[in-house]
Amino acid sequence: MSNPKGKKKILSQEDIKKTLYRLTHQILEKISSSEGLALVGIQTRGVHLARRIQAIIKEIEGRDIPLGVLDITLYRDDLTAIGPTPTVRETSLAFDLSDKVVILIDDVLYTGRTVRAALNEIMDFGRPKRVEFLVLVDRGFRELPIRADYVGKNIPTSRQEVVEVKLKESDSIDEVTVIRGSD
Amino acid sequence: MEEWQKKHILDIKNFSRLELETILSLADSFKEISKREVKKVPALRGKTIVNLFFEHSTRTRTSFELAAKRLSADVVNLTSSTSSLTKGETIVDTIKNLESYHPDIMIMRIGVGVCLESFTKYTQASIVNAGDGCNEHPTQALLDMFTVKKSKGTLENLNVLVVGDIAHSRVARSNIFGFQKFSSKVTVCGPTTLIPYEFEKLGVKVSNDLDREIPSADVIMMLRIQKERQGITFFSTMRDYVERFGLTPVRLKKAKKDCLVMHPGPVNWDIEISSSLKERVHPLILKQAENGLAIRMAVLYLVGTKKRKI
């Protein structure tokens, strides 16, 4: 296969599917069905992953798990420092968080700042019993004391590299690649 | 999203269509925040906003204050009647003094004959126009456009009819500039004495016959008769005005079924609009007020998070 600009495929469509099934089984193994489970996806690809996990739980256990959508833009710690003002997308947590075990879901775990923002936002919506964090790819370089409870794949990267997660819902293909930066 | 360029929000006239679209789509996201249990996000935490009102206001002042608070900014309210302006301090001196407290945004409403832009040289803060004399009222036009877009699904190729006191209306001017950027046609309708000649140069249709204009309108904006600005008389009697330019059930029957009736508020019932139409038109007018909050959050967010050159 040709490899322009040092692009390396880490997960294929089949890999992503298997990974999500494995992660879902881990969730169901750890969290008993008597506990109120809820999924919250971080915009944009975290939401796609959350929807897929929701469907897998439905397939395995026949249960409907509530799903929320979180846009963390207004909770970022660099809002006035970054260049272009980021656009704000939908946030929707249309269920009561109290006594729920919330699985927060995102595509890539990097500095941990997004998770920090997401936690603050969730707390403004209510007081969940517990929050756990699921991520498809952990690439390291944390800047805050944050870790994921469920990890699809650990990918050792350098800071110059870019981890690109593509999901059918928004990118017409399922794959995870690492792209070597130009500098 | 393109980088937001404008430090100040002074007028719709100098906005691009893209900038207007940016604000409208942001406002859509901000609407939801006011429906949360905790109606607050930390986007402007640590920012100081001064609400400086040299003219009376209910909706604009309240919604700007709430918008700032829902974005976690600290807000100080100053009205001319409770400030040292009553002791003779000039507006410029007032701004210079407020500047020593290092505000990030100054929201200002000022009267006729004062140039808002000229104040930008006295402060590092972003200035947001909350209505300046008979010039512009950008956030009102934005919330009107937002309301129309929500109801009609589009802002393009509409016939917008603005009725009443055009001469004194900053709302009319801002809406004309705004709707024209979306290729909508604006007609202004009122007594000849209340439509200055300059309006023809703005590319709008000028009319004195409301009955003739109503059937083709997609949106009717009724403007308030601004008694406080009517130093001299512009029409013979109020009764005569209502007769010719008041929106009555008979007149509204001639309008398209899905025609929107709007009013920037406060409404003088039975002058601009018959009180018997209240049930039909008031819900949308209140919706305008609700949308105003989201629009003002969007505007404050854009200027408040803009990267500053230090």
Chai-1 contact restraints between the chains, C-beta under 6 A:
chainA,res_idxA,chainB,res_idxB,connection_type,confidence,min_distance_angstrom,max_distance_angstrom,comment,restraint_id
A,L74,B,V41,contact,1.0,0.0,6.0,A-B,restraint_1
A,L74,B,A43,contact,1.0,0.0,6.0,A-B,restraint_2
A,Y75,B,P42,contact,1.0,0.0,6.0,A-B,restraint_3
A,L79,B,A43,contact,1.0,0.0,6.0,A-B,restraint_4
A,L79,B,T305,contact,1.0,0.0,6.0,A-B,restraint_5
A,T80,B,T305,contact,1.0,0.0,6.0,A-B,restraint_6
A,P84,B,E3,contact,1.0,0.0,6.0,A-B,restraint_7
A,T85,B,W4,contact,1.0,0.0,6.0,A-B,restraint_8
A,T85,B,L302,contact,1.0,0.0,6.0,A-B,restraint_9
A,T85,B,T305,contact,1.0,0.0,6.0,A-B,restraint_10
A,T87,B,M1,contact,1.0,0.0,6.0,A-B,restraint_11
A,V88,B,L26,contact,1.0,0.0,6.0,A-B,restraint_12
A,V88,B,S29,contact,1.0,0.0,6.0,A-B,restraint_13
A,D124,B,V38,contact,1.0,0.0,6.0,A-B,restraint_14
